[in-house]
Amino acid sequence: MGPKPGSDMKMNAIRSGIVVLGTLAFGYLSIQIGFKPYLEKAQNQNALYQSDPSQEASSSDFPERPS
């Protein structure tokens, strides 16, 4: 007598779910670590603009080209 066929399917589904969750967690952490400097810079810029509402984003971020 071996394990029931239904229990094998259930174990395979559980394993697949664990693999998917692990993959999602690894991908999320990779993105957070890989883009950390850029995210921090964006947060600092956002805090700067919120603290000084008189500053315009268009004048400092996108200088006009000479004609």
C-alpha positions as CSV (number, residue, x, y, z in Angstrom):
1,M,0.0,0.0,0.0
2,G,1.4,3.3,-1.1
3,P,0.3,6.9,-0.6
4,K,-3.0,7.8,-2.1
5,P,-2.9,9.5,-5.6
6,G,-4.8,12.5,-4.2
7,S,-2.2,13.1,-1.5
8,D,0.6,13.2,-4.1
9,M,-1.2,15.9,-6.1
10,K,-1.8,17.9,-2.9
11,M,1.9,17.7,-1.9
12,N,2.9,18.8,-5.4
13,A,0.6,21.7,-5.2
14,I,2.0,22.7,-1.8
15,R,5.6,22.5,-3.2
16,S,4.7,24.5,-6.2
17,G,3.1,27.2,-4.0
18,I,6.3,27.3,-1.8
19,V,8.5,27.7,-4.9
20,V,6.3,30.5,-6.2
21,L,6.3,32.4,-2.9
22,G,10.1,32.0,-2.6
23,T,10.6,33.2,-6.1
24,L,8.4,36.3,-5.5
25,A,10.3,37.1,-2.3
26,F,13.7,36.7,-4.0
27,G,12.6,38.9,-6.8
28,Y,11.2,41.6,-4.5
29,L,14.4,41.6,-2.4
30,S,16.6,41.7,-5.6
31,I,14.7,44.8,-6.9
32,Q,14.9,46.5,-3.5
33,I,18.7,45.9,-3.2
34,G,19.5,46.6,-6.9
35,F,17.5,49.9,-7.0
36,K,18.2,51.1,-3.4
37,P,20.4,54.0,-4.4
38,Y,17.9,55.2,-6.9
39,L,15.0,54.8,-4.6
40,E,16.8,56.7,-1.8
41,K,17.6,59.5,-4.2
42,A,14.0,59.7,-5.4
43,Q,12.8,59.8,-1.8
44,N,15.3,62.6,-0.9
45,Q,14.1,64.6,-3.9
46,N,10.5,64.1,-3.0
47,A,11.2,65.3,0.6
48,L,13.0,68.3,-0.8
49,Y,10.2,69.3,-3.0
50,Q,7.6,68.8,-0.3
51,S,9.6,70.9,2.2
52,D,10.1,73.8,-0.3
53,P,7.0,74.3,-2.4
54,S,8.4,77.4,-4.2
55,Q,10.9,75.3,-6.1
56,E,9.7,74.2,-9.6
57,A,10.7,70.8,-10.9
58,S,10.8,71.8,-14.5
59,S,13.4,74.5,-14.0
60,S,15.9,72.4,-12.2
61,D,15.3,68.9,-13.6
62,F,15.0,69.8,-17.3
63,P,17.1,72.7,-18.4
64,E,16.2,74.2,-21.8
65,R,18.4,73.5,-24.7
66,P,20.1,76.4,-26.4
67,S,18.6,77.1,-29.9
